[in-house]
Amino acid sequence: MSFIPYGRQDINAADVAAVVEILQSDWLTQGPAIERFESAIAGYCGAAHGVAVNSATSALHIACLALGLGPGKRLWTSPNTFVASANCALYCGADVDFVDIEFDTGNMSVAALAEKLQQAEARGGLPDILVPVHFAGQPCDMPGIRALADRYGFRIIEDASHAIGACYGDERVGCGKYADITVFSFHPVKIITTAEGGMALTNSADLAAAMRRLRSHGITREAAEMVGPSEGAWYYQQVELGFNYRMTDLQAALGASQLRRLDEFVARRTQLAARYDRLLADLPIGRPVLRPPMTSAWHLYAVHVPDGARRRVFDAMRAAGIGVNVHYIPVHLQPYYRKRGFKPGDFPAAERHYAAAISLPLFPGLSEADQDHVVAVLAASLRQESS
Ligand SMILES: *Cc1c(COP(=O)(O)O)cnc(C)c1O
């Protein structure tokens, strides 16, 4: 059997045709495909505005800036995430701290957040922005987090890089019911892809306008956003310091084409996850835990193996050609963050999760035969472990 990756894009003839059509059109970038893609994603999720950018990392950066993050301000996120969820604070010159997770879901613990907020209020040091991360595709307890935001006055950027297509009960992630801004990633291992790419959704016209300026050098062509009058039809102004974080029309057309299959992708991932649940039921491992009414987009199927078994199980599965992975090395344990004062023991649930976690292959094109093979190799490596 050939190598089975942990994640993989699914590109069909319609996706290819959509990109070719742009190649033959007048606009490779800054053309009409961008707005079409933004409206399609915003419409799907139930948000008023979408701002397409070249990565979720860029989206997190301009979301932080649009919400006023800067030196002297604080952002808190989950340690169980990709480094980008924390780095966005440092790009802005702000401080970053973490809130521990629930071991079973891998999501930020609302109890830990409530406790940390209480302490921060007592000694001064409440966060300005919270970045909950919807681990593996399941939304965090956003009603619980929203209630705390209302009480303590922080803003919320959801890092929904794993979670396009997931729901909190009746509403889709990205609708803006709980967060100021929601960020998606369209990297090829994520749910839908634009190769590289990301988007920020918001219901605030002002935040959307700020993020549009920041994605393109801080430049505006809107008279209403200018200092003084416009000097003519050619005129633009740089009103703040922005970046070139633009998505191309090629990427936007690919994304819009992929979006048409998003429900199909999530349904297939959900079906494969349920099949893993059945096939793994008798093994001595922790399987993913869902908290209804949340539904998951199933970016990852991450299991917990017994204490001390992770390294050997991982190595045995890789040796057998199975592209297992680990999500995540806690961000606070990265050397760069240790230099900032974080240390082992700071976020014990995230560290315990990391010590046991293995992500099994999960993507729409995974065949049942390949999935059976993954399960057989996992079972054999766990047996070796216990003998
Ligand atoms: C993938 C990912 C990102 C970064 O996405 P890019 O589009 O590669 O910048 C950020 N946060 C999380 C949780 C991710 O999984």
The ligand as a Tripos MOL2 file, in Angstrom:
@<TRIPOS>MOLECULE
LIG
   15    15     1     0     0
SMALL
NO_CHARGES

@<TRIPOS>ATOM
      1 C1         -3.4990   26.2720    9.4370 C.3       1 LIG1
      2 C2         -3.7190   27.0980   10.6400 C.ar      1 LIG1
      3 C3         -3.3670   28.4520   10.6980 C.ar      1 LIG1
      4 C4         -2.5780   29.1450    9.6260 C.3       1 LIG1
      5 O1         -3.1620   29.0350    8.3940 O.3       1 LIG1
      6 P1         -2.3850   29.5810    7.0870 P.3       1 LIG1
      7 O2         -3.4860   29.7450    6.0970 O.co2     1 LIG1
      8 O3         -1.4240   28.5030    6.7150 O.co2     1 LIG1
      9 O4         -1.7160   30.8430    7.4540 O.co2     1 LIG1
     10 C5         -3.6940   29.1750   11.8270 C.ar      1 LIG1
     11 N1         -4.3220   28.5970   12.8640 N.ar      1 LIG1
     12 C6         -4.6540   27.2960   12.8610 C.ar      1 LIG1
     13 C7         -5.3630   26.7160   14.0350 C.3       1 LIG1
     14 C8         -4.3390   26.5050   11.7600 C.ar      1 LIG1
     15 O5         -4.6340   25.2030   11.7600 O.3       1 LIG1
@<TRIPOS>BOND
     1     1     2 1
     2     2     3 ar
     3     2    14 ar
     4     3     4 1
     5     3    10 ar
     6     4     5 1
     7     5     6 1
     8     6     7 2
     9     6     8 1
    10     6     9 1
    11    10    11 ar
    12    11    12 ar
    13    12    13 1
    14    12    14 ar
    15    14    15 1
@<TRIPOS>SUBSTRUCTURE
     1 LIG1         1 GROUP 0 **** ****
